[in-house]
Amino acid sequence: MKNEPSHPRPSEDDRRNALTAIGALITGFLGAIIPAGVGVVTLLDSLRQRPKPRAFRDNNSGVNSSGTGDYVRIAHVDAVPPDGQPRRFTVRMDQVDAWNFTADYPVGAVYVRRTKEGEGKVQVFHSTCPHAGCSVAPSVDGQAFHCPCHNSAFDLEGKRVVKTGKENPSPRDLDQFDCDPEKLAEGEIWIRFQNFETGEEEKKPML
Ligand code: FES
C-alpha cells in the first residue's frame, strides 16, 4: 500500500496565490510608507530651511523695516515729549516657531523719555516691573514710575525710590535698554528688545 504524505505538497495554484498575496502586501506597505516618508522629509526640510525673519515692524509708519541685527525700531525721537516725560510704545516683532509665523506681533512695551544730557539723548525702560512682572506706569504727577501691584516706585531715571513709611519690593531698578548709536544719531530709536527675569537682584535675560 502506498503511503500518503501527512502534509500534501501545495499545488502550483496554491503557490501562485500565495506569491500574489505576498506581492499585494508588499505593494500596499510601500504605497503607505513612501508617501509618509516623503511627508516627513519635506516637513523636516521646511523646518530646517525656514529662515528666522529679520524684518521688523516699524512702530510708527506700519511699514516693515529691514532689521539691523536683532534691533527693533521703536520710534523717531520726535515722537517722544521734549520735556522729559516718558511715553509708552508697544514693541512689535515678527514671531516664528516651528509651526507658525506671525507678523507684527506685540511682544511687550517700553517707556522712552528724553534726558537732559543733550539733544536726541533718550532712555528706554522695559515697562515690566522687576518685582513680579506687573506693568509700571507714570505716576499722576509725572515725576516717577509706579507699579500698582505692590507699590514699587522708580524715579524718571528708572532708579528705585523708597517713599517714607513704605517698602519698595522691587529687587532692582527698572530694566533699561541701550539704543543703536548709529540709528540714534539719525534720530531713530532702535533697541534689542528682550524680557528679563523678575524677582532677581541682577538683570538676567529671560530664556
Ligand atoms: S509686581 Fe510691581 S511691585 Fe510687585
py3Dmol code that shows the C-alpha trace and the ligand (Angstrom):
import py3Dmol

protein = """\
ATOM      1  CA  MET A   1       0.000   0.000   0.000  1.00  0.00           C
ATOM      2  CA  LYS A   2       1.322   3.389  -0.985  1.00  0.00           C
ATOM      3  CA  ASN A   3       1.888   5.809   1.947  1.00  0.00           C
ATOM      4  CA  GLU A   4       0.095   9.219   1.586  1.00  0.00           C
ATOM      5  CA  PRO A   5       2.252  12.192   2.771  1.00  0.00           C
ATOM      6  CA  SER A   6       0.923  13.671   6.031  1.00  0.00           C
ATOM      7  CA  HIS A   7       1.362  17.190   4.563  1.00  0.00           C
ATOM      8  CA  PRO A   8       0.344  17.227   0.932  1.00  0.00           C
ATOM      9  CA  ARG A   9       2.604  19.373  -1.230  1.00  0.00           C
ATOM     10  CA  PRO A  10       0.961  22.663  -2.275  1.00  0.00           C
ATOM     11  CA  SER A  11      -0.192  22.775  -5.797  1.00  0.00           C
ATOM     12  CA  GLU A  12       1.120  25.196  -8.391  1.00  0.00           C
ATOM     13  CA  ASP A  13      -2.066  27.263  -7.972  1.00  0.00           C
ATOM     14  CA  ASP A  14      -1.562  27.491  -4.201  1.00  0.00           C
ATOM     15  CA  ARG A  15       1.990  28.756  -4.653  1.00  0.00           C
ATOM     16  CA  ARG A  16       0.880  31.293  -7.234  1.00  0.00           C
ATOM     17  CA  ASN A  17      -1.887  32.551  -4.933  1.00  0.00           C
ATOM     18  CA  ALA A  18       0.492  32.830  -2.009  1.00  0.00           C
ATOM     19  CA  LEU A  19       3.010  34.800  -4.090  1.00  0.00           C
ATOM     20  CA  THR A  20       0.234  37.083  -5.326  1.00  0.00           C
ATOM     21  CA  ALA A  21      -0.918  37.737  -1.748  1.00  0.00           C
ATOM     22  CA  ILE A  22       2.646  38.499  -0.581  1.00  0.00           C
ATOM     23  CA  GLY A  23       3.154  40.830  -3.538  1.00  0.00           C
ATOM     24  CA  ALA A  24      -0.062  42.649  -2.725  1.00  0.00           C
ATOM     25  CA  LEU A  25       1.040  43.042   0.884  1.00  0.00           C
ATOM     26  CA  ILE A  26       4.408  44.473  -0.114  1.00  0.00           C
ATOM     27  CA  THR A  27       2.815  46.832  -2.639  1.00  0.00           C
ATOM     28  CA  GLY A  28       0.309  48.031  -0.046  1.00  0.00           C
ATOM     29  CA  PHE A  29       3.051  48.558   2.529  1.00  0.00           C
ATOM     30  CA  LEU A  30       5.222  50.543   0.131  1.00  0.00           C
ATOM     31  CA  GLY A  31       2.207  52.523  -1.027  1.00  0.00           C
ATOM     32  CA  ALA A  32       1.615  53.626   2.540  1.00  0.00           C
ATOM     33  CA  ILE A  33       5.172  54.103   3.781  1.00  0.00           C
ATOM     34  CA  ILE A  34       6.640  56.038   0.827  1.00  0.00           C
ATOM     35  CA  PRO A  35       4.186  58.986   0.928  1.00  0.00           C
ATOM     36  CA  ALA A  36       4.546  59.125   4.719  1.00  0.00           C
ATOM     37  CA  GLY A  37       8.334  59.162   4.424  1.00  0.00           C
ATOM     38  CA  VAL A  38       8.241  61.852   1.753  1.00  0.00           C
ATOM     39  CA  GLY A  39       5.951  63.908   4.005  1.00  0.00           C
ATOM     40  CA  VAL A  40       8.304  63.621   6.983  1.00  0.00           C
ATOM     41  CA  VAL A  41      11.352  64.538   4.877  1.00  0.00           C
ATOM     42  CA  THR A  42       9.528  67.513   3.369  1.00  0.00           C
ATOM     43  CA  LEU A  43       8.417  68.709   6.803  1.00  0.00           C
ATOM     44  CA  LEU A  44      11.888  68.406   8.322  1.00  0.00           C
ATOM     45  CA  ASP A  45      13.406  70.157   5.336  1.00  0.00           C
ATOM     46  CA  SER A  46      10.956  73.045   5.554  1.00  0.00           C
ATOM     47  CA  LEU A  47      11.679  73.417   9.275  1.00  0.00           C
ATOM     48  CA  ARG A  48      15.416  73.375   8.626  1.00  0.00           C
ATOM     49  CA  GLN A  49      15.200  75.919   5.854  1.00  0.00           C
ATOM     50  CA  ARG A  50      12.665  78.269   7.382  1.00  0.00           C
ATOM     51  CA  PRO A  51      14.604  81.494   7.904  1.00  0.00           C
ATOM     52  CA  LYS A  52      14.345  83.457  11.085  1.00  0.00           C
ATOM     53  CA  PRO A  53      12.610  86.632   9.991  1.00  0.00           C
ATOM     54  CA  ARG A  54      14.744  89.729  10.117  1.00  0.00           C
ATOM     55  CA  ALA A  55      12.106  92.214   9.129  1.00  0.00           C
ATOM     56  CA  PHE A  56      10.558  94.066  11.982  1.00  0.00           C
ATOM     57  CA  ARG A  57       7.526  96.271  12.035  1.00  0.00           C
ATOM     58  CA  ASP A  58       8.086  99.978  12.027  1.00  0.00           C
ATOM     59  CA  ASN A  59       6.156 101.130  15.082  1.00  0.00           C
ATOM     60  CA  ASN A  60       5.193 104.483  13.650  1.00  0.00           C
ATOM     61  CA  SER A  61       4.509 104.067   9.980  1.00  0.00           C
ATOM     62  CA  GLY A  62       3.295 100.474   9.939  1.00  0.00           C
ATOM     63  CA  VAL A  63       5.838  99.734   7.194  1.00  0.00           C
ATOM     64  CA  ASN A  64       8.203  96.835   7.516  1.00  0.00           C
ATOM     65  CA  SER A  65      11.760  97.965   8.035  1.00  0.00           C
ATOM     66  CA  SER A  66      14.675  95.720   7.366  1.00  0.00           C
ATOM     67  CA  GLY A  67      16.163  94.591  10.651  1.00  0.00           C
ATOM     68  CA  THR A  68      19.579  95.768  11.798  1.00  0.00           C
ATOM     69  CA  GLY A  69      20.830  92.624  13.540  1.00  0.00           C
ATOM     70  CA  ASP A  70      18.275  91.951  16.225  1.00  0.00           C
ATOM     71  CA  TYR A  71      17.425  95.576  16.769  1.00  0.00           C
ATOM     72  CA  VAL A  72      13.816  96.612  16.544  1.00  0.00           C
ATOM     73  CA  ARG A  73      12.664 100.106  15.745  1.00  0.00           C
ATOM     74  CA  ILE A  74      10.720 101.839  18.493  1.00  0.00           C
ATOM     75  CA  ALA A  75      10.119 105.370  17.250  1.00  0.00           C
ATOM     76  CA  HIS A  76      11.632 108.571  15.985  1.00  0.00           C
ATOM     77  CA  VAL A  77      12.985 110.796  18.736  1.00  0.00           C
ATOM     78  CA  ASP A  78      10.489 113.473  17.703  1.00  0.00           C
ATOM     79  CA  ALA A  79       7.688 111.161  18.895  1.00  0.00           C
ATOM     80  CA  VAL A  80       8.986 111.475  22.472  1.00  0.00           C
ATOM     81  CA  PRO A  81       7.935 114.535  24.515  1.00  0.00           C
ATOM     82  CA  PRO A  82      10.785 117.065  24.740  1.00  0.00           C
ATOM     83  CA  ASP A  83      10.114 117.841  28.410  1.00  0.00           C
ATOM     84  CA  GLY A  84      11.466 114.548  29.779  1.00  0.00           C
ATOM     85  CA  GLN A  85       8.077 112.945  30.334  1.00  0.00           C
ATOM     86  CA  PRO A  86       8.046 109.241  29.421  1.00  0.00           C
ATOM     87  CA  ARG A  87       5.946 107.925  26.568  1.00  0.00           C
ATOM     88  CA  ARG A  88       4.896 104.305  26.236  1.00  0.00           C
ATOM     89  CA  PHE A  89       5.467 102.383  22.992  1.00  0.00           C
ATOM     90  CA  THR A  90       4.282  98.898  22.132  1.00  0.00           C
ATOM     91  CA  VAL A  91       7.076  96.734  20.744  1.00  0.00           C
ATOM     92  CA  ARG A  92       6.023  94.669  17.736  1.00  0.00           C
ATOM     93  CA  MET A  93       8.110  91.976  16.132  1.00  0.00           C
ATOM     94  CA  ASP A  94       7.631  89.120  13.719  1.00  0.00           C
ATOM     95  CA  GLN A  95       7.341  85.888  15.667  1.00  0.00           C
ATOM     96  CA  VAL A  96       8.277  82.427  14.451  1.00  0.00           C
ATOM     97  CA  ASP A  97       8.240  78.983  15.988  1.00  0.00           C
ATOM     98  CA  ALA A  98       8.403  75.528  14.457  1.00  0.00           C
ATOM     99  CA  TRP A  99       4.905  75.816  13.012  1.00  0.00           C
ATOM    100  CA  ASN A 100       3.786  79.413  12.844  1.00  0.00           C
ATOM    101  CA  PHE A 101       4.902  82.751  11.527  1.00  0.00           C
ATOM    102  CA  THR A 102       3.089  85.758  12.969  1.00  0.00           C
ATOM    103  CA  ALA A 103       3.928  89.177  11.627  1.00  0.00           C
ATOM    104  CA  ASP A 104       3.678  92.344  13.647  1.00  0.00           C
ATOM    105  CA  TYR A 105       3.085  90.619  16.971  1.00  0.00           C
ATOM    106  CA  PRO A 106       3.048  92.751  20.149  1.00  0.00           C
ATOM    107  CA  VAL A 107       5.822  91.334  22.329  1.00  0.00           C
ATOM    108  CA  GLY A 108       5.989  93.956  25.052  1.00  0.00           C
ATOM    109  CA  ALA A 109       6.212  97.644  25.787  1.00  0.00           C
ATOM    110  CA  VAL A 110       8.809 100.213  26.706  1.00  0.00           C
ATOM    111  CA  TYR A 111       8.851 103.725  28.112  1.00  0.00           C
ATOM    112  CA  VAL A 112      11.024 106.230  26.324  1.00  0.00           C
ATOM    113  CA  ARG A 113      11.999 109.626  27.692  1.00  0.00           C
ATOM    114  CA  ARG A 114      14.376 112.298  26.591  1.00  0.00           C
ATOM    115  CA  THR A 115      17.157 113.167  29.006  1.00  0.00           C
ATOM    116  CA  LYS A 116      18.741 116.493  29.796  1.00  0.00           C
ATOM    117  CA  GLU A 117      22.125 115.290  28.551  1.00  0.00           C
ATOM    118  CA  GLY A 118      21.585 116.725  25.117  1.00  0.00           C
ATOM    119  CA  GLU A 119      19.516 116.822  22.005  1.00  0.00           C
ATOM    120  CA  GLY A 120      18.479 113.349  20.888  1.00  0.00           C
ATOM    121  CA  LYS A 121      19.572 111.545  24.062  1.00  0.00           C
ATOM    122  CA  VAL A 122      16.951 109.135  25.348  1.00  0.00           C
ATOM    123  CA  GLN A 123      16.410 106.477  27.992  1.00  0.00           C
ATOM    124  CA  VAL A 124      14.402 103.365  27.182  1.00  0.00           C
ATOM    125  CA  PHE A 125      12.927 101.276  30.005  1.00  0.00           C
ATOM    126  CA  HIS A 126      11.113  97.959  29.943  1.00  0.00           C
ATOM    127  CA  SER A 127       7.563  98.532  31.126  1.00  0.00           C
ATOM    128  CA  THR A 128       7.598  95.388  33.266  1.00  0.00           C
ATOM    129  CA  CYS A 129       8.152  95.762  36.997  1.00  0.00           C
ATOM    130  CA  PRO A 130      11.230  93.777  38.096  1.00  0.00           C
ATOM    131  CA  HIS A 131       9.424  92.647  41.250  1.00  0.00           C
ATOM    132  CA  ALA A 132       6.833  90.238  39.862  1.00  0.00           C
ATOM    133  CA  GLY A 133       6.044  91.280  36.319  1.00  0.00           C
ATOM    134  CA  CYS A 134       3.194  93.796  36.516  1.00  0.00           C
ATOM    135  CA  SER A 135       3.300  96.845  34.264  1.00  0.00           C
ATOM    136  CA  VAL A 136       4.602 100.089  35.661  1.00  0.00           C
ATOM    137  CA  ALA A 137       3.048 103.406  34.695  1.00  0.00           C
ATOM    138  CA  PRO A 138       3.969 107.044  35.149  1.00  0.00           C
ATOM    139  CA  SER A 139       2.698 108.456  38.429  1.00  0.00           C
ATOM    140  CA  VAL A 140      -0.076 111.046  38.391  1.00  0.00           C
ATOM    141  CA  ASP A 141       2.381 113.944  38.817  1.00  0.00           C
ATOM    142  CA  GLY A 142       4.567 112.532  36.035  1.00  0.00           C
ATOM    143  CA  GLN A 143       7.646 112.569  38.268  1.00  0.00           C
ATOM    144  CA  ALA A 144       8.080 108.820  38.773  1.00  0.00           C
ATOM    145  CA  PHE A 145       7.070 105.366  37.661  1.00  0.00           C
ATOM    146  CA  HIS A 146       4.737 103.425  39.899  1.00  0.00           C
ATOM    147  CA  CYS A 147       3.714  99.776  39.965  1.00  0.00           C
ATOM    148  CA  PRO A 148       0.150  99.292  41.194  1.00  0.00           C
ATOM    149  CA  CYS A 149       0.575  95.673  42.247  1.00  0.00           C
ATOM    150  CA  HIS A 150       2.801  96.041  45.338  1.00  0.00           C
ATOM    151  CA  ASN A 151       3.742  99.725  45.221  1.00  0.00           C
ATOM    152  CA  SER A 152       7.212  99.646  43.747  1.00  0.00           C
ATOM    153  CA  ALA A 153       8.308 103.123  42.711  1.00  0.00           C
ATOM    154  CA  PHE A 154      11.083 104.384  40.459  1.00  0.00           C
ATOM    155  CA  ASP A 155      12.247 107.868  39.576  1.00  0.00           C
ATOM    156  CA  LEU A 156      12.284 109.051  35.970  1.00  0.00           C
ATOM    157  CA  GLU A 157      15.856 107.732  35.655  1.00  0.00           C
ATOM    158  CA  GLY A 158      14.494 104.276  36.464  1.00  0.00           C
ATOM    159  CA  LYS A 159      16.120 104.140  39.935  1.00  0.00           C
ATOM    160  CA  ARG A 160      14.217 102.601  42.812  1.00  0.00           C
ATOM    161  CA  VAL A 161      12.848 105.092  45.288  1.00  0.00           C
ATOM    162  CA  VAL A 162      11.590 104.389  48.764  1.00  0.00           C
ATOM    163  CA  LYS A 163       8.766 106.543  49.933  1.00  0.00           C
ATOM    164  CA  THR A 164       8.628 107.363  53.600  1.00  0.00           C
ATOM    165  CA  GLY A 165       6.925 104.632  55.587  1.00  0.00           C
ATOM    166  CA  LYS A 166       6.695 102.298  52.581  1.00  0.00           C
ATOM    167  CA  GLU A 167       8.855  99.483  51.325  1.00  0.00           C
ATOM    168  CA  ASN A 168       9.896  99.065  47.738  1.00  0.00           C
ATOM    169  CA  PRO A 169       9.653  95.364  46.923  1.00  0.00           C
ATOM    170  CA  SER A 170      11.447  95.657  43.577  1.00  0.00           C
ATOM    171  CA  PRO A 171      14.846  93.948  43.834  1.00  0.00           C
ATOM    172  CA  ARG A 172      16.436  96.228  41.202  1.00  0.00           C
ATOM    173  CA  ASP A 173      15.974  99.380  39.152  1.00  0.00           C
ATOM    174  CA  LEU A 174      13.856  99.386  36.017  1.00  0.00           C
ATOM    175  CA  ASP A 175      15.451  97.397  33.210  1.00  0.00           C
ATOM    176  CA  GLN A 176      16.983  99.730  30.668  1.00  0.00           C
ATOM    177  CA  PHE A 177      17.916  99.185  27.005  1.00  0.00           C
ATOM    178  CA  ASP A 178      20.816 100.618  25.057  1.00  0.00           C
ATOM    179  CA  CYS A 179      19.918 102.197  21.742  1.00  0.00           C
ATOM    180  CA  ASP A 180      21.682 101.514  18.468  1.00  0.00           C
ATOM    181  CA  PRO A 181      24.056 104.537  18.465  1.00  0.00           C
ATOM    182  CA  GLU A 182      24.156 104.874  14.678  1.00  0.00           C
ATOM    183  CA  LYS A 183      20.377 104.925  14.416  1.00  0.00           C
ATOM    184  CA  LEU A 184      20.120 107.322  17.341  1.00  0.00           C
ATOM    185  CA  ALA A 185      22.479 109.712  15.562  1.00  0.00           C
ATOM    186  CA  GLU A 186      19.890 109.743  12.773  1.00  0.00           C
ATOM    187  CA  GLY A 187      17.099 110.445  15.270  1.00  0.00           C
ATOM    188  CA  GLU A 188      15.807 106.860  15.294  1.00  0.00           C
ATOM    189  CA  ILE A 189      15.337 104.757  18.428  1.00  0.00           C
ATOM    190  CA  TRP A 190      16.214 101.096  17.913  1.00  0.00           C
ATOM    191  CA  ILE A 191      16.808  98.618  20.724  1.00  0.00           C
ATOM    192  CA  ARG A 192      17.450  94.921  21.190  1.00  0.00           C
ATOM    193  CA  PHE A 193      14.211  94.119  22.971  1.00  0.00           C
ATOM    194  CA  GLN A 194      14.062  91.196  25.382  1.00  0.00           C
ATOM    195  CA  ASN A 195      12.347  90.212  28.593  1.00  0.00           C
ATOM    196  CA  PHE A 196      14.150  89.803  31.896  1.00  0.00           C
ATOM    197  CA  GLU A 197      13.675  87.555  34.911  1.00  0.00           C
ATOM    198  CA  THR A 198      11.657  89.108  37.706  1.00  0.00           C
ATOM    199  CA  GLY A 199      12.365  88.805  41.427  1.00  0.00           C
ATOM    200  CA  GLU A 200      16.161  88.829  40.939  1.00  0.00           C
ATOM    201  CA  GLU A 201      18.640  91.463  42.050  1.00  0.00           C
ATOM    202  CA  GLU A 202      20.573  91.039  38.817  1.00  0.00           C
ATOM    203  CA  LYS A 203      19.146  91.799  35.409  1.00  0.00           C
ATOM    204  CA  LYS A 204      19.079  88.406  33.700  1.00  0.00           C
ATOM    205  CA  PRO A 205      17.664  87.792  30.221  1.00  0.00           C
ATOM    206  CA  MET A 206      14.652  85.512  30.272  1.00  0.00           C
ATOM    207  CA  LEU A 207      15.464  82.364  28.297  1.00  0.00           C
TER     208      LEU A 207
END
"""
ligand_1 = """\
4
FES
S 4.924 93.462 40.569
Fe 5.428 95.537 40.746
S 5.544 95.868 42.857
Fe 5.113 93.775 42.679
"""
view = py3Dmol.view(width=600, height=400)
view.addModel(protein, "pdb")
view.setStyle({"model": 0}, {"cartoon": {"style": "trace"}})
view.addModel(ligand_1, "xyz")
view.setStyle({"model": 1}, {"stick": {}})
view.zoomTo()
view.show()
